[in-house]
Amino acid sequence: MDVAKSRHLEGSVNFYRLSRKFVDESEMPQEAKDIMYYSLAIGHHLGVVDCLKSEMQCSGEEYLEWFSALEEGSEAYNKMKGFLVFGEITINPEHINMLALAFDKIDTNKQSEKSKYLTQGLIDILTAIHKEPNMYLMIRGGQ
């Protein structure tokens, strides 16, 4: 795939961090609530609503410039390139070390101010995910 021709570069790129979760109990019969709470207790999140907070935003071209500084073909590069293929990616706790190490290797002298901002913002979010493993980051295209 030619990354520069992705249709997902046309709009904005938004970085959303999970800020909280809540259980949607509106108009739910007690029997259904009992099943939902049981499923939560065993690890299935039926009825749970994730609240995502916008943390950063950039243009598609800025995103491409930013992640292209990673080693092409590396696991980190391929993870971030996934946005161009699917229009969104999720970064979970298992991605923290891999991404942090890869973005830390980038020579900041060769980065634009926006790329430096995105790198520092990502590192801050990865640190927050490390401290709270139930958190995740969603990178999704916007308008």
Rosetta blueprint (number, residue, H / E / L):
1 M L
2 D L
3 V H
4 A H
5 K H
6 S L
7 R H
8 H H
9 L H
10 E L
11 G L
12 S E
13 V E
14 N E
15 F E
16 Y E
17 R E
18 L E
19 S E
20 R E
21 K E
22 F E
23 V E
24 D L
25 E L
26 S L
27 E L
28 M L
29 P L
30 Q H
31 E H
32 A H
33 K H
34 D H
35 I H
36 M H
37 Y H
38 Y H
39 S H
40 L H
41 A H
42 I L
43 G L
44 H L
45 H L
46 L L
47 G L
48 V E
49 V E
50 D E
51 C E
52 L E
53 K E
54 S E
55 E E
56 M E
57 Q E
58 C E
59 S E
60 G H
61 E H
62 E H
63 Y H
64 L H
65 E H
66 W H
67 F H
68 S L
69 A L
70 L L
71 E L
72 E L
73 G L
74 S L
75 E H
76 A H
77 Y H
78 N H
79 K H
80 M H
81 K H
82 G H
83 F H
84 L H
85 V H
86 F H
87 G L
88 E E
89 I E
90 T E
91 I E
92 N L
93 P H
94 E H
95 H H
96 I H
97 N H
98 M H
99 L H
100 A H
101 L H
102 A H
103 F H
104 D H
105 K L
106 I L
107 D L
108 T H
109 N H
110 K H
111 Q L
112 S L
113 E H
114 K H
115 S H
116 K H
117 Y H
118 L H
119 T H
120 Q H
121 G H
122 L H
123 I H
124 D H
125 I H
126 L H
127 T H
128 A H
129 I H
130 H H
131 K H
132 E L
133 P L
134 N L
135 M L
136 Y L
137 L E
138 M E
139 I E
140 R E
141 G E
142 G L
143 Q L
